[in-house]
């Protein structure tokens, strides 16, 4: 083969691979269309929800003794620090324990935290599996009976309206750090 033919074959291979290979964000967007969430009022979440505002997402469970309450407190504090700019975001708590975290349990749980725009969602079992795969979340049920716990990775994700990941933080990050980053995103919109 001459150089020209090799170059043509190489370009053809690259174009073919780029056509068939989707980015991680494209994969998340495609999978997200098939996820099912129950809202605190017991109704199913309209998928349009995700495209209306940026989402600040945290995965945990209501029986968590430490990191989940700390993170949700910092969510609320960050929204208070942001003031009016917090209306550009949805702070979302997704349970990793839908077995115990009924919509009513979640509704009552999130009312314990500061801020006004914290939403709790419960995925069905299939959606929970897909979510943990999509975000690389480690989730393990430890113990038996009613007193089990869920060991899980501890990260906060910021998604834009197209479900692209804009940022992520370790779960124990301060409210000020969250608010600072979210303020940057809000100001970047203007």
Secondary structure, DSSP 8 states (H G I E B T S, - for coil): --HHHHHHHHHHHHHHHHHH---HHHHHHHHHTT--EEETTS-B--TTHHHHSEEEEEEE-TT-SSHHHHHHHHHHHHHHHHGGGGGGEEEEEEES-TTT--HHHHHHHHTTSSSS-EEEEEE-HHHHHHHHHHHT--EEEESSGGG-EEEE--EEEEE-TT--EEEEEETT--HHHHHHHHHHHHHHH-
